[in-house]
Amino acid sequence: MLAIFLKTVPFFALIGLGYWAGRTRFFSEEATAYLTKFVFYFALSAMLFRFAANLSFAEVLNWRLVGGYLWGTGVVYGIATAIAFLRGLDVPTAAIEAQCAVIGNVGFLGIPMLALLLGEQAVGPVILVLAVDLIVFSSLIVILITGARDGRMSLAVLRTVGMGLLKNPMIVAISAGLIWSALEIPIPGPMNEFLAILGGAATPGALFAIGASLASKSAERVHIALWLSSCKLVIHPIFVTIGVIWLFPIDTYSAGVVIAAASLPVAGNVYILAQHYGVAPHRASAAILFSTIFSVATVSLVVAWVAQL
């Protein structure tokens, strides 16, 4: 446990450094926005493309893994939604809370950290988890919020969802990498070096950006934030464990990677969506803040446990 914790310390130390820079205004909100854009569109995309291009589609695609992760995530999504409705919340607000309960920081934190802690072979399962989050649940929240406001489903909503997926650089990078791999085209030396250098900026850049963005997050509605953080850090990995080990059993290594991915704190893009639609941005902000703080301990515990599997 101590060895795993010490390995995760540098990751969270980078987040802490970013938080300090943002909190002291050494790094302004505008600077954080531009750093995040660089990581999202360039560095992380290069890393994902390079990883995917060195994987075969058969290595990545595992329908039992998808089924187990989707089942566990869907159950927690349903629990968070039901609790929100019992508290008298409307559909858009319930959708934001459910998103906080299940969508982890897989892209910015999960891929670099789990690849280092569990080995580069962890990238395939993590990419599949990221794809499910982006394709299924990021689409679902847009459909729920837009449909609730319009009072009906329309082709315009589906068009918005489709265009959002096509424009997402992570989806594009993963797809392009897998196509490159399927064509069995070797990556030329200079191109591989370029991708390695650019992709190398993804880990420190992403972690620093996470910390700097946390500096602007508020801690309003603390009791709700603590509930949503508990869902994400504890309840979500528990149900995903049930999904990938008992209901849709997969190999032990992949199961451990998926469980570790499910234990990650709430993703920053949930706040971006909440702010974009004007739905409960403060509670999303607080959930991200608290879940990231508590994840220093909880992620280390989960990774130490799955490492023993």
PyMOL commands that set and color helices and strands:
alter all, ss='L'
color gray80, all
select helices_A, chain A and resi 2-23+29-53+57-60+63-86+91-102+106-118+120-150+155-167+169-182+189-200+202-214+222-247+252-262+268-277+281-308
alter helices_A, ss='H'
color red, helices_A
deselect
rebuild
show_as cartoon
